Amino acid sequence: MESYTLLRQFADSWMLLMLFAFFVGVVVWAFRPGSSNTYADTADIPFRHADRPAPEHEEDRT
């Protein structure tokens, strides 16, 4: 069997399945419960003031 044909069949079947499973895993990992607390500080970076650091506690934000 020609190597191009073999690789093409592999890419059309198993590689597609593996990449889809990887994509679903990344989406599940990004939206897992508890991740919003982990990324809350990172999400606020564009809104920080340049002259002072962001507050460490939620009740300090005003």
N, C-alpha and C positions, 0 to 999 in steps of 0.2 A: 504494500500500500504506500502511496506517495506521502511524504511527510507533510506537505501542505494540506492535503485532504484530511489527514489524521488530526492535525492541529485545528483545522477549520471545524471539524465535527466536534472536537473537544470544546472549542470556544462557543459553539452554538448550543451546546447542551450543558455540560457540567460547570463551565466557567460562568455562564449566565446565571445558573442557579446559585453558585457560590457568591457572586457579586450581589445578587438580590438579597441573599441572606445577610451579607455584610451590611448592606444599606439598611435593612430592617433592624439589625442589631444596633447600628449607630443611632437611628431614630429613637428606638426604645431607650437607649442609654441617655440620650439628650433630654428626653421628656419623662424620665423616671421620677417617681415621687421623691421629694427631698432635694431635687437638683435646683429648684428655684432659690432655695436658701443659699446654696453653694455659689450660684452665679449672680446673686443680687448686687453685690459690690461691683462686680465686673460690668454689669449692665448700666450702672450709674456713672461710669467713668466720663462719658461725654458731658455730663451735667455738673461736674465738679468745678469749683472755683479754682483758678490758677494761683491765687494768693494764699490759700489755706488748704490743708489736707481734708479729705472727707471724714465725717464723724465715724467713730467706730461702732456706736450703738444706734439703734433705730430711734430711740427717744431723744437723741441729741439732734436729730435732723429737724430743722425748722425753716 
